[in-house]
Amino acid sequence: MTILRGWRYNVFIGGLVGVIALTLYPIAIEPMLNSEKYKKIQERNRRGIKQEDVQPGNMKVWSDPFGRK
């Protein structure tokens, strides 16, 4: 097994971090930065659903207790 030393080690670690970052970007980072697209998709998917009808256990629909708008 080859032991990585010096610049080869740095290139290996940098490449590993880069691959992980490229993998995580479309999954975690992009949806947080551009949430408008996902809000529209969610709105379209929930269009015909009445929240009061699907609420489990006759619980009331969630509302913000602090009254934020």
Distance bins in CASP14 RR format, pairs under 12 A and 6 or more apart:
PFRMAT RR
TARGET T0000
AUTHOR 0000-0000-0000
RMODE 2
METHOD distances of the structure
MODEL  1
2 8 0 0 0 0 1 0 0 0 0 0 0
2 9 0 0 0 0 0 1 0 0 0 0 0
2 12 0 0 0 0 0 1 0 0 0 0 0
3 9 0 0 0 0 1 0 0 0 0 0 0
3 12 0 0 0 0 0 1 0 0 0 0 0
4 10 0 0 0 0 1 0 0 0 0 0 0
4 11 0 0 0 0 1 0 0 0 0 0 0
4 12 1 0 1 0 0 0 0 0 0 0 0
4 13 0 0 0 0 1 0 0 0 0 0 0
4 14 0 0 0 0 0 1 0 0 0 0 0
4 15 0 0 0 0 0 1 0 0 0 0 0
4 16 0 0 0 0 0 1 0 0 0 0 0
5 11 0 0 0 0 0 1 0 0 0 0 0
5 12 0 0 0 0 0 1 0 0 0 0 0
6 12 0 0 0 0 1 0 0 0 0 0 0
6 13 0 0 0 0 0 1 0 0 0 0 0
7 13 0 0 0 0 0 1 0 0 0 0 0
7 14 0 0 0 0 0 1 0 0 0 0 0
8 14 0 0 0 0 0 1 0 0 0 0 0
8 15 0 0 0 0 0 1 0 0 0 0 0
9 15 0 0 0 0 0 1 0 0 0 0 0
9 16 0 0 0 0 0 1 0 0 0 0 0
10 16 0 0 0 0 0 1 0 0 0 0 0
10 17 0 0 0 0 0 1 0 0 0 0 0
11 17 0 0 0 0 0 1 0 0 0 0 0
11 18 0 0 0 0 0 1 0 0 0 0 0
12 18 0 0 0 0 0 1 0 0 0 0 0
12 19 0 0 0 0 0 1 0 0 0 0 0
13 19 0 0 0 0 0 1 0 0 0 0 0
13 20 0 0 0 0 0 1 0 0 0 0 0
14 20 0 0 0 0 1 0 0 0 0 0 0
14 21 0 0 0 0 1 0 0 0 0 0 0
14 22 0 0 0 0 0 1 0 0 0 0 0
15 21 0 0 0 0 1 0 0 0 0 0 0
15 22 0 0 0 0 1 0 0 0 0 0 0
15 23 0 0 0 0 0 1 0 0 0 0 0
16 22 0 0 0 0 0 1 0 0 0 0 0
16 23 0 0 0 0 0 1 0 0 0 0 0
17 23 0 0 0 0 0 1 0 0 0 0 0
17 24 0 0 0 0 0 1 0 0 0 0 0
18 24 0 0 0 0 1 0 0 0 0 0 0
18 25 0 0 0 0 1 0 0 0 0 0 0
19 25 0 0 0 0 0 1 0 0 0 0 0
20 27 0 0 0 0 0 1 0 0 0 0 0
20 28 0 0 0 0 0 1 0 0 0 0 0
20 29 0 0 0 0 0 1 0 0 0 0 0
21 27 0 0 0 0 0 1 0 0 0 0 0
21 28 0 0 0 0 0 1 0 0 0 0 0
21 29 0 0 0 0 1 0 0 0 0 0 0
21 30 0 0 0 0 0 1 0 0 0 0 0
22 28 0 0 0 0 0 1 0 0 0 0 0
22 29 0 0 0 0 0 1 0 0 0 0 0
22 30 0 0 0 0 0 1 0 0 0 0 0
23 29 0 0 0 0 0 1 0 0 0 0 0
23 30 0 0 0 0 0 1 0 0 0 0 0
24 30 0 0 0 0 1 0 0 0 0 0 0
24 31 0 0 0 0 0 1 0 0 0 0 0
24 32 0 0 0 0 0 1 0 0 0 0 0
25 31 0 0 0 0 0 1 0 0 0 0 0
25 32 0 0 0 0 0 1 0 0 0 0 0
25 33 0 0 0 0 1 0 0 0 0 0 0
25 34 0 0 0 0 0 1 0 0 0 0 0
26 32 0 0 0 0 0 1 0 0 0 0 0
26 33 0 0 0 0 0 1 0 0 0 0 0
26 34 0 0 0 0 0 1 0 0 0 0 0
29 35 0 0 0 0 0 1 0 0 0 0 0
30 36 0 0 0 0 0 1 0 0 0 0 0
30 37 0 0 0 0 1 0 0 0 0 0 0
30 38 0 0 0 0 1 0 0 0 0 0 0
31 37 0 0 0 0 1 0 0 0 0 0 0
31 38 1 0 1 0 0 0 0 0 0 0 0
31 39 0 0 0 0 0 1 0 0 0 0 0
31 41 0 0 0 0 0 1 0 0 0 0 0
31 42 0 0 0 0 0 1 0 0 0 0 0
32 38 0 0 0 0 1 0 0 0 0 0 0
34 40 0 0 0 0 0 1 0 0 0 0 0
34 41 0 0 0 0 0 1 0 0 0 0 0
35 41 0 0 0 0 0 1 0 0 0 0 0
35 42 0 0 0 0 1 0 0 0 0 0 0
36 42 0 0 0 0 0 1 0 0 0 0 0
36 43 0 0 0 0 0 1 0 0 0 0 0
37 43 0 0 0 0 0 1 0 0 0 0 0
37 44 0 0 0 0 0 1 0 0 0 0 0
38 44 0 0 0 0 0 1 0 0 0 0 0
38 45 0 0 0 0 0 1 0 0 0 0 0
39 45 0 0 0 0 0 1 0 0 0 0 0
39 46 0 0 0 0 0 1 0 0 0 0 0
40 46 0 0 0 0 0 1 0 0 0 0 0
40 47 0 0 0 0 0 1 0 0 0 0 0
41 47 0 0 0 0 0 1 0 0 0 0 0
42 49 0 0 0 0 0 1 0 0 0 0 0
43 49 0 0 0 0 0 1 0 0 0 0 0
46 54 0 0 0 0 1 0 0 0 0 0 0
48 54 0 0 0 0 0 1 0 0 0 0 0
49 55 0 0 0 0 0 1 0 0 0 0 0
50 61 0 0 0 0 1 0 0 0 0 0 0
51 59 0 0 0 0 0 1 0 0 0 0 0
51 60 0 0 0 0 0 1 0 0 0 0 0
51 61 1 0 1 0 0 0 0 0 0 0 0
51 62 0 0 0 0 1 0 0 0 0 0 0
51 63 0 0 0 0 0 1 0 0 0 0 0
52 58 0 0 0 0 1 0 0 0 0 0 0
52 59 0 0 0 0 1 0 0 0 0 0 0
52 60 0 0 0 0 1 0 0 0 0 0 0
52 61 1 0 1 0 0 0 0 0 0 0 0
52 62 0 0 0 0 0 1 0 0 0 0 0
53 61 0 0 0 0 0 1 0 0 0 0 0
54 61 0 0 0 0 1 0 0 0 0 0 0
55 61 1 0 1 0 0 0 0 0 0 0 0
55 62 0 0 0 0 1 0 0 0 0 0 0
55 63 0 0 0 0 0 1 0 0 0 0 0
56 62 0 0 0 0 0 1 0 0 0 0 0
63 69 0 0 0 0 0 1 0 0 0 0 0
END
